[in-house]
Amino acid sequence: MSKIFKALSDPTRRRVLELLRDGPRTAGELAEHFNFSKPTMSAHFTVLKEAGLIEGEKRGNQVVYDLKLSVLEDGLLGFAKIFGLGNEDAEAGTKEAVERPS
């Protein structure tokens, strides 16, 4: 879980995840949205991959990245559980709302 939160702590990496919400993109397509060098963007992609939030697939001379939402969901559920938020139904994947005590 700490790798997930490390990855999410940076606004650039959060923006990469937002961009990938719409579907897979090449490293070049993602980099167009930022004013960073290729090595800097590569470092961001590495942190996201190590956290399991994205996966990269080499296609010819390009790397295509895709979002792995299940890892993010699992991390957020684990974090909520630490603070006593959520319930067994939510952890089982149902869409029931969790009510907080007043």
MOQUI-V110248 format. One record per residue. SS is DSSP state (A for helix, B for strand, O for the rest). PHI is phi in degrees with one decimal (NA if undefined). Layout:
ss-><SS	SS>
phi-><PHI	PHI>
This chain:
ss-><O	A	A	A	A	A	A	A	O	O	A	A	A	A	A	A	A	A	A	A	O	O	O	O	B	B	A	A	A	A	A	O	O	O	O	O	O	A	A	A	A	A	A	A	A	A	A	A	A	A	O	O	O	B	B	B	B	B	B	O	O	B	B	B	B	B	B	O	A	A	A	A	A	A	A	A	A	A	A	A	A	A	O	O	O	O	O	A	A	A	A	O	O	O	O	O	O	O	O	O	O	O>
phi-><NA	-64.9	-65.8	-64.8	-70.9	-62.4	-64.4	-76.5	-72.5	-102.0	-62.6	-64.9	-67.3	-62.5	-65.8	-58.4	-62.2	-61.0	-63.8	-76.9	-58.4	-82.7	129.6	-59.5	-143.3	-75.8	-58.2	-64.6	-62.6	-67.6	-62.8	-59.5	-86.6	-131.9	-108.2	-122.4	-71.0	-59.7	-62.0	-66.1	-63.9	-59.9	-63.9	-63.2	-61.4	-62.9	-61.8	-65.2	-67.3	-63.4	-80.8	78.9	-83.9	-135.9	-131.7	-117.2	-127.8	-74.9	-129.5	66.3	-99.7	-119.4	-112.3	-105.4	-103.6	-137.6	-78.9	-113.4	-61.4	-60.1	-67.2	-63.1	-60.5	-61.1	-63.8	-68.6	-64.9	-62.4	-65.0	-62.0	-63.3	-56.8	-96.8	74.2	-93.0	93.9	-148.6	-61.8	-63.4	-65.7	-68.2	-80.6	99.2	-79.4	-99.9	-69.2	-73.0	-103.3	-94.0	-97.4	-64.6	-78.4>
